[in-house]
Amino acid sequence: MKSLVGWNRWLLAICLMLGMLVSTLSAQVIGDEEDEEELPANIVKADKFLVKVNGKPVEITENLEIPEGQRLYVNVSQLKPNTYVMVKFQKIGMKVGETKMFLSNHQGVVDLEVQTPKPGVGGTALLKYTASSGKEVEMKIKVKFNKNMKI
């Protein structure tokens, strides 16, 4: 009987040590996960967004010429996080297509893949967005699609 009691004490001691080891490892794993949590990048306070097409910066002006019939990868940054960018395209005062709404992520970025139309037509795009500075901006841009242009 004494040997059984001694064995139970050893078993209890081993279980307690294993329990402490497991709880320590769990605490380390939980702590590590918290350290790896993604934090939002520093938001640049700007009144104007930054646009990159296929990785190259593009200046958005009142007259914009873009290639026709191409797939473009567009990155828009320096927006206010979690706000919408609205684009409406018109030709001679008539709405062409539907109004597009894009939501910026928690870093104020919108990533898009765009297929430009094939016909060499143009029109006016109405663009509304909130800059990272908090300023609401509305722009009218004359857009021309150029068949000879590549980005």
MDAnalysis code that builds the backbone (N, CA, C; Angstrom):
import MDAnalysis as mda
import numpy as np

u = mda.Universe.empty(453, n_residues=151, atom_resindex=np.repeat(np.arange(151), 3), trajectory=True)
u.add_TopologyAttr("name", ["N", "CA", "C"] * 151)
u.add_TopologyAttr("resid", np.arange(1, 152))
u.add_TopologyAttr("resname", ["MET", "LYS", "SER", "LEU", "VAL", "GLY", "TRP", "ASN", "ARG", "TRP", "LEU", "LEU", "ALA", "ILE", "CYS", "LEU", "MET", "LEU", "GLY", "MET", "LEU", "VAL", "SER", "THR", "LEU", "SER", "ALA", "GLN", "VAL", "ILE", "GLY", "ASP", "GLU", "GLU", "ASP", "GLU", "GLU", "GLU", "LEU", "PRO", "ALA", "ASN", "ILE", "VAL", "LYS", "ALA", "ASP", "LYS", "PHE", "LEU", "VAL", "LYS", "VAL", "ASN", "GLY", "LYS", "PRO", "VAL", "GLU", "ILE", "THR", "GLU", "ASN", "LEU", "GLU", "ILE", "PRO", "GLU", "GLY", "GLN", "ARG", "LEU", "TYR", "VAL", "ASN", "VAL", "SER", "GLN", "LEU", "LYS", "PRO", "ASN", "THR", "TYR", "VAL", "MET", "VAL", "LYS", "PHE", "GLN", "LYS", "ILE", "GLY", "MET", "LYS", "VAL", "GLY", "GLU", "THR", "LYS", "MET", "PHE", "LEU", "SER", "ASN", "HIS", "GLN", "GLY", "VAL", "VAL", "ASP", "LEU", "GLU", "VAL", "GLN", "THR", "PRO", "LYS", "PRO", "GLY", "VAL", "GLY", "GLY", "THR", "ALA", "LEU", "LEU", "LYS", "TYR", "THR", "ALA", "SER", "SER", "GLY", "LYS", "GLU", "VAL", "GLU", "MET", "LYS", "ILE", "LYS", "VAL", "LYS", "PHE", "ASN", "LYS", "ASN", "MET", "LYS", "ILE"])
u.atoms.positions = np.array([
    [0.817, -1.195, 0.000],
    [0.000, 0.000, 0.000],
    [0.862, 1.261, 0.000],
    [1.994, 1.217, 0.806],
    [2.870, 2.382, 0.853],
    [3.456, 2.683, -0.521],
    [3.814, 1.618, -1.259],
    [4.404, 1.829, -2.584],
    [3.386, 2.440, -3.544],
    [2.120, 2.099, -3.396],
    [1.067, 2.680, -4.230],
    [0.892, 4.158, -3.925],
    [0.968, 4.528, -2.615],
    [0.860, 5.940, -2.229],
    [2.056, 6.714, -2.768],
    [3.244, 6.143, -2.675],
    [4.448, 6.788, -3.211],
    [4.349, 6.978, -4.724],
    [3.858, 5.962, -5.396],
    [3.666, 6.038, -6.852],
    [2.668, 7.131, -7.213],
    [1.568, 7.239, -6.456],
    [0.561, 8.270, -6.711],
    [1.148, 9.667, -6.526],
    [2.026, 9.833, -5.501],
    [2.665, 11.143, -5.291],
    [3.538, 11.503, -6.494],
    [4.323, 10.515, -6.977],
    [5.163, 10.762, -8.139],
    [4.317, 11.086, -9.375],
    [3.253, 10.350, -9.541],
    [2.354, 10.582, -10.669],
    [1.732, 11.965, -10.588],
    [1.298, 12.366, -9.390],
    [0.720, 13.698, -9.171],
    [1.760, 14.779, -9.459],
    [2.983, 14.584, -8.984],
    [4.063, 15.557, -9.215],
    [4.350, 15.690, -10.711],
    [4.405, 14.550, -11.421],
    [4.660, 14.584, -12.867],
    [3.520, 15.302, -13.594],
    [2.282, 15.014, -13.205],
    [1.122, 15.676, -13.830],
    [1.162, 17.187, -13.590],
    [1.516, 17.600, -12.353],
    [1.610, 19.035, -12.058],
    [2.704, 19.687, -12.895],
    [3.847, 19.021, -13.038],
    [4.939, 19.583, -13.839],
    [4.539, 19.683, -15.311],
    [3.884, 18.631, -15.809],
    [3.415, 18.681, -17.197],
    [2.380, 19.792, -17.385],
    [1.484, 19.936, -16.423],
    [0.476, 20.993, -16.494],
    [1.110, 22.369, -16.528],
    [2.138, 22.574, -15.686],
    [2.825, 23.873, -15.666],
    [3.552, 24.110, -16.985],
    [4.180, 23.056, -17.527],
    [4.896, 23.174, -18.790],
    [3.940, 23.515, -19.932],
    [2.809, 22.815, -19.982],
    [1.821, 23.070, -21.035],
    [1.260, 24.481, -20.924],
    [0.951, 24.944, -19.703],
    [0.400, 26.300, -19.555],
    [1.444, 27.346, -19.917],
    [2.733, 27.091, -19.624],
    [3.796, 28.026, -20.010],
    [3.914, 28.081, -21.529],
    [3.897, 26.895, -22.166],
    [3.975, 26.874, -23.624],
    [2.771, 27.561, -24.250],
    [1.587, 27.341, -23.690],
    [0.380, 27.996, -24.215],
    [0.496, 29.494, -24.091],
    [1.006, 29.973, -22.959],
    [1.154, 31.416, -22.760],
    [2.142, 31.986, -23.768],
    [3.237, 31.238, -24.052],
    [4.203, 31.722, -25.026],
    [3.598, 31.760, -26.419],
    [2.830, 30.739, -26.793],
    [2.209, 30.708, -28.115],
    [1.215, 31.847, -28.258],
    [0.391, 32.074, -27.224],
    [-0.576, 33.169, -27.278],
    [0.152, 34.497, -27.383],
    [1.203, 34.677, -26.608],
    [1.982, 35.916, -26.667],
    [2.600, 36.120, -28.032],
    [3.103, 35.032, -28.651],
    [3.702, 35.145, -29.973],
    [2.683, 35.568, -31.009],
    [1.457, 35.029, -30.924],
    [0.417, 35.396, -31.888],
    [0.088, 36.872, -31.783],
    [0.053, 37.402, -30.569],
    [-0.251, 38.821, -30.396],
    [0.839, 39.682, -31.001],
    [2.109, 39.238, -30.895],
    [3.209, 40.003, -31.452],
    [3.161, 40.034, -32.975],
    [2.611, 38.967, -33.605],
    [2.569, 38.886, -35.054],
    [1.339, 39.559, -35.661],
    [0.467, 40.097, -34.824],
    [-0.747, 40.729, -35.332],
    [-0.380, 41.922, -36.215],
    [-1.028, 42.010, -37.375],
    [-0.717, 43.084, -38.319],
    [-1.294, 44.405, -37.837],
    [-0.448, 45.380, -37.759],
    [-0.878, 46.715, -37.361],
    [-0.980, 47.581, -38.605],
    [-1.934, 48.502, -38.634],
    [-2.037, 49.375, -39.805],
    [-0.766, 50.188, -40.001],
    [-0.376, 50.379, -41.258],
    [0.804, 51.187, -41.573],
    [0.508, 52.645, -41.248],
    [1.553, 53.417, -41.090],
    [1.356, 54.852, -40.859],
    [0.654, 55.433, -42.078],
    [-0.454, 56.086, -41.831],
    [-1.226, 56.672, -42.922],
    [-0.624, 58.032, -43.267],
    [-0.320, 58.232, -44.548],
    [0.212, 59.513, -44.995],
    [-0.941, 60.498, -45.072],
    [-0.816, 61.600, -44.379],
    [-1.863, 62.621, -44.421],
    [-1.664, 63.471, -45.673],
    [-2.496, 63.225, -46.665],
    [-2.365, 63.927, -47.939],
    [-3.744, 64.336, -48.431],
    [-3.793, 65.421, -49.206],
    [-5.056, 65.884, -49.782],
    [-5.339, 65.218, -51.123],
    [-4.365, 64.494, -51.656],
    [-4.520, 63.875, -52.961],
    [-4.106, 62.411, -52.864],
    [-4.804, 61.561, -53.604],
    [-4.459, 60.150, -53.617],
    [-3.238, 59.911, -54.500],
    [-2.640, 58.753, -54.353],
    [-1.510, 58.349, -55.172],
    [-1.950, 57.134, -55.992],
    [-1.748, 57.180, -57.306],
    [-2.180, 56.098, -58.193],
    [-0.963, 55.474, -58.864],
    [-0.943, 54.132, -58.834],
    [0.069, 53.393, -59.589],
    [-0.667, 52.458, -60.528],
    [-0.245, 52.444, -61.801],
    [-0.807, 51.535, -62.793],
    [0.319, 50.616, -63.238],
    [0.110, 49.314, -63.067],
    [1.142, 48.307, -63.357],
    [2.445, 48.647, -62.630],
    [2.320, 49.165, -61.416],
    [3.492, 49.454, -60.585],
    [4.155, 50.793, -60.844],
    [3.678, 51.545, -61.820],
    [4.286, 52.841, -62.149],
    [3.369, 53.971, -61.694],
    [3.913, 54.995, -61.016],
    [3.081, 56.131, -60.603],
    [2.484, 56.857, -61.807],
    [1.212, 57.236, -61.690],
    [0.510, 57.944, -62.763],
    [-0.111, 59.207, -62.181],
    [0.114, 60.314, -62.847],
    [-0.470, 61.585, -62.425],
    [-1.902, 61.666, -62.966],
    [-2.856, 61.851, -62.071],
    [-4.253, 61.984, -62.489],
    [-4.536, 63.474, -62.643],
    [-4.775, 63.877, -63.885],
    [-5.032, 65.288, -64.176],
    [-6.416, 65.434, -64.795],
    [-6.780, 66.663, -65.161],
    [-8.099, 66.916, -65.755],
    [-8.238, 66.268, -67.126],
    [-7.126, 66.027, -67.809],
    [-7.127, 65.326, -69.095],
    [-6.271, 64.080, -68.927],
    [-6.902, 62.919, -69.042],
    [-6.211, 61.665, -68.803],
    [-6.295, 60.785, -70.035],
    [-5.150, 60.310, -70.491],
    [-5.108, 59.413, -71.640],
    [-4.653, 58.050, -71.126],
    [-5.446, 57.019, -71.435],
    [-5.097, 55.670, -70.996],
    [-5.197, 54.714, -72.181],
    [-4.474, 53.577, -72.116],
    [-4.488, 52.645, -73.249],
    [-5.832, 51.939, -73.362],
    [-6.212, 51.605, -74.588],
    [-7.461, 50.874, -74.791],
    [-7.181, 49.388, -74.908],
    [-8.179, 48.587, -74.516],
    [-8.115, 47.141, -74.675],
    [-7.009, 46.442, -73.909],
    [-6.612, 46.973, -72.778],
    [-5.562, 46.345, -71.984],
    [-6.047, 46.059, -70.570],
    [-5.443, 45.041, -69.946],
    [-5.720, 44.737, -68.543],
    [-4.685, 45.495, -67.712],
    [-5.178, 46.349, -66.828],
    [-4.305, 47.178, -66.005],
    [-4.495, 46.834, -64.531],
    [-3.411, 46.873, -63.776],
    [-3.449, 46.646, -62.334],
    [-3.243, 47.995, -61.658],
    [-4.280, 48.452, -60.985],
    [-4.305, 49.800, -60.429],
    [-4.250, 49.722, -58.901],
    [-3.355, 50.521, -58.309],
    [-3.238, 50.638, -56.864],
    [-3.446, 52.097, -56.511],
    [-4.436, 52.366, -55.668],
    [-4.730, 53.735, -55.224],
    [-4.462, 53.781, -53.725],
    [-3.610, 54.707, -53.298],
    [-3.282, 54.813, -51.879],
    [-3.426, 56.269, -51.420],
    [-3.159, 56.500, -50.132],
    [-3.305, 57.804, -49.478],
    [-4.767, 58.246, -49.414],
    [-5.660, 57.247, -49.323],
    [-7.076, 57.522, -49.099],
    [-7.349, 57.427, -47.604],
    [-8.469, 57.962, -47.172],
    [-8.879, 57.773, -45.784],
    [-9.302, 56.312, -45.636],
    [-8.815, 55.611, -44.595],
    [-9.166, 54.198, -44.424],
    [-10.674, 53.975, -44.347],
    [-11.116, 52.868, -44.933],
    [-12.513, 52.417, -44.894],
    [-13.501, 53.441, -45.436],
    [-13.122, 54.118, -46.513],
    [-14.029, 55.053, -47.181],
    [-14.171, 54.635, -48.647],
    [-15.194, 55.172, -49.289],
    [-15.484, 54.795, -50.672],
    [-14.860, 55.762, -51.667],
    [-14.476, 55.195, -52.816],
    [-14.092, 55.967, -53.989],
    [-15.194, 55.707, -54.999],
    [-15.779, 56.776, -55.538],
    [-16.872, 56.633, -56.500],
    [-16.405, 57.116, -57.864],
    [-16.677, 56.316, -58.896],
    [-16.341, 56.696, -60.274],
    [-17.593, 56.551, -61.119],
    [-17.959, 57.643, -61.825],
    [-19.110, 57.626, -62.728],
    [-18.620, 58.135, -64.080],
    [-18.884, 57.395, -65.137],
    [-18.404, 57.763, -66.467],
    [-19.567, 58.292, -67.300],
    [-19.352, 59.440, -67.965],
    [-20.392, 60.070, -68.786],
    [-19.842, 60.390, -70.167],
    [-20.755, 60.405, -71.132],
    [-20.397, 60.843, -72.479],
    [-21.482, 61.803, -72.940],
    [-21.089, 63.000, -73.229],
    [-22.003, 64.064, -73.648],
    [-23.171, 64.180, -72.656],
    [-22.824, 64.215, -71.369],
    [-23.833, 64.421, -70.334],
    [-24.671, 63.206, -69.978],
    [-24.510, 62.097, -70.701],
    [-25.283, 60.885, -70.399],
    [-24.420, 59.918, -69.605],
    [-25.048, 59.277, -68.629],
    [-24.333, 58.296, -67.823],
    [-24.041, 57.064, -68.682],
    [-22.789, 56.624, -68.677],
    [-22.382, 55.435, -69.425],
    [-22.030, 54.357, -68.403],
    [-22.760, 53.257, -68.424],
    [-22.494, 52.194, -67.453],
    [-22.981, 52.571, -66.067],
    [-22.615, 51.761, -65.093],
    [-23.073, 52.006, -63.736],
    [-22.017, 52.760, -62.940],
    [-22.451, 53.398, -61.885],
    [-21.526, 54.069, -60.980],
    [-20.765, 52.995, -60.211],
    [-19.447, 53.104, -60.186],
    [-18.605, 52.125, -59.496],
    [-18.207, 52.687, -58.133],
    [-18.334, 51.839, -57.111],
    [-17.938, 52.219, -55.750],
    [-16.874, 51.236, -55.289],
    [-15.764, 51.761, -54.787],
    [-14.673, 50.933, -54.294],
    [-14.368, 51.329, -52.857],
    [-14.242, 50.349, -51.975],
    [-13.985, 50.602, -50.553],
    [-12.498, 50.452, -50.273],
    [-11.906, 51.492, -49.673],
    [-10.493, 51.395, -49.300],
    [-10.353, 50.520, -48.057],
    [-9.228, 49.855, -47.920],
    [-9.010, 48.988, -46.763],
    [-8.573, 49.807, -45.543],
    [-8.181, 49.132, -44.469],
    [-7.834, 49.831, -43.228],
    [-6.544, 50.644, -43.355],
    [-5.827, 50.488, -44.460],
    [-4.628, 51.294, -44.702],
    [-4.880, 52.395, -45.731],
    [-6.121, 52.531, -46.183],
    [-6.446, 53.568, -47.162],
    [-6.004, 53.221, -48.572],
    [-6.069, 51.926, -48.918],
    [-5.603, 51.456, -50.224],
    [-6.731, 50.714, -50.937],
    [-6.813, 50.910, -52.262],
    [-7.725, 50.152, -53.118],
    [-6.874, 49.522, -54.217],
    [-6.979, 48.198, -54.380],
    [-6.299, 47.493, -55.466],
    [-7.348, 47.013, -56.460],
    [-7.135, 47.297, -57.750],
    [-8.106, 46.947, -58.786],
    [-7.411, 46.304, -59.973],
    [-8.164, 45.467, -60.663],
    [-7.739, 44.945, -61.955],
    [-8.777, 45.448, -62.946],
    [-8.335, 46.201, -63.952],
    [-9.262, 46.879, -64.860],
    [-8.978, 46.458, -66.294],
    [-10.041, 46.156, -67.036],
    [-9.924, 45.908, -68.480],
    [-10.466, 47.148, -69.165],
    [-9.610, 47.861, -69.881],
    [-10.061, 49.079, -70.549],
    [-10.813, 48.706, -71.826],
    [-11.782, 49.549, -72.228],
    [-12.569, 49.234, -73.436],
    [-11.724, 49.321, -74.701],
    [-12.193, 48.639, -75.742],
    [-11.452, 48.606, -77.009],
    [-11.699, 49.817, -77.909],
    [-12.927, 50.295, -78.045],
    [-13.104, 51.414, -78.987],
    [-12.381, 52.660, -78.495],
    [-11.840, 53.404, -79.443],
    [-11.099, 54.619, -79.109],
    [-11.994, 55.790, -78.784],
    [-12.941, 55.601, -77.884],
    [-13.849, 56.680, -77.494],
    [-13.342, 57.319, -76.207],
    [-14.010, 58.327, -75.782],
    [-13.655, 59.003, -74.544],
    [-14.899, 59.533, -73.882],
    [-14.701, 60.245, -72.837],
    [-15.818, 60.816, -72.102],
    [-15.313, 61.516, -70.855],
    [-16.214, 61.763, -69.929],
    [-15.865, 62.431, -68.683],
    [-16.124, 61.486, -67.522],
    [-15.151, 61.395, -66.647],
    [-15.306, 60.594, -65.431],
    [-15.470, 61.531, -64.250],
    [-16.468, 61.278, -63.434],
    [-16.659, 62.020, -62.200],
    [-16.090, 61.156, -61.090],
    [-15.166, 61.696, -60.331],
    [-14.461, 60.953, -59.295],
    [-14.672, 61.639, -57.956],
    [-15.118, 60.870, -56.949],
    [-15.286, 61.393, -55.592],
    [-14.559, 60.468, -54.629],
    [-13.801, 61.057, -53.699],
    [-13.092, 60.258, -52.699],
    [-12.782, 61.113, -51.475],
    [-12.382, 60.450, -50.395],
    [-11.943, 61.146, -49.193],
    [-10.451, 60.893, -49.040],
    [-9.665, 61.968, -49.058],
    [-8.212, 61.850, -48.923],
    [-7.854, 61.474, -47.490],
    [-6.636, 61.005, -47.299],
    [-6.206, 60.600, -45.955],
    [-6.202, 61.767, -44.979],
    [-6.142, 62.990, -45.486],
    [-6.201, 64.173, -44.613],
    [-7.615, 64.418, -44.097],
    [-8.601, 63.706, -44.663],
    [-9.998, 63.882, -44.284],
    [-10.758, 64.781, -45.243],
    [-10.042, 65.401, -46.175],
    [-10.665, 66.297, -47.152],
    [-11.443, 65.492, -48.188],
    [-12.711, 65.882, -48.437],
    [-13.514, 65.233, -49.477],
    [-13.246, 65.932, -50.802],
    [-12.940, 65.129, -51.816],
    [-12.526, 65.676, -53.108],
    [-13.463, 65.164, -54.190],
    [-13.805, 66.055, -55.111],
    [-14.597, 65.699, -56.289],
    [-13.864, 66.245, -57.503],
    [-13.627, 65.375, -58.497],
    [-12.901, 65.784, -59.696],
    [-13.659, 65.358, -60.941],
    [-13.558, 66.179, -61.987],
    [-14.038, 65.782, -63.306],
    [-12.807, 65.588, -64.170],
    [-12.747, 64.432, -64.814],
    [-11.575, 64.091, -65.613],
    [-12.028, 63.728, -67.021],
    [-11.452, 64.372, -68.026],
    [-11.727, 64.006, -69.419],
    [-10.816, 62.833, -69.756],
    [-11.446, 61.721, -70.153],
    [-10.708, 60.489, -70.415],
    [-10.712, 60.189, -71.900],
    [-9.535, 59.852, -72.421],
    [-9.406, 59.442, -73.813],
    [-8.702, 58.091, -73.828],
    [-9.260, 57.133, -74.580],
    [-8.647, 55.813, -74.727],
    [-7.803, 55.810, -75.996],
    [-6.530, 55.482, -75.866],
    [-5.588, 55.534, -76.974],
    [-5.142, 54.133, -77.359],
    [-5.352, 53.740, -78.626],
    [-5.006, 52.384, -79.055],
    [-3.500, 52.181, -79.179],
    [-2.730, 53.245, -79.309],
    [-1.278, 53.119, -79.490],
    [-0.503, 53.225, -78.182],
    [-1.196, 53.465, -77.094],
    [-0.521, 53.687, -75.819],
    [-0.408, 52.383, -75.032],
    [0.736, 52.221, -74.357],
    [0.949, 51.052, -73.479],
    [1.465, 51.546, -72.142],
    [1.011, 50.876, -71.074],
    [1.534, 51.200, -69.731],
    [2.187, 49.943, -69.187],
])
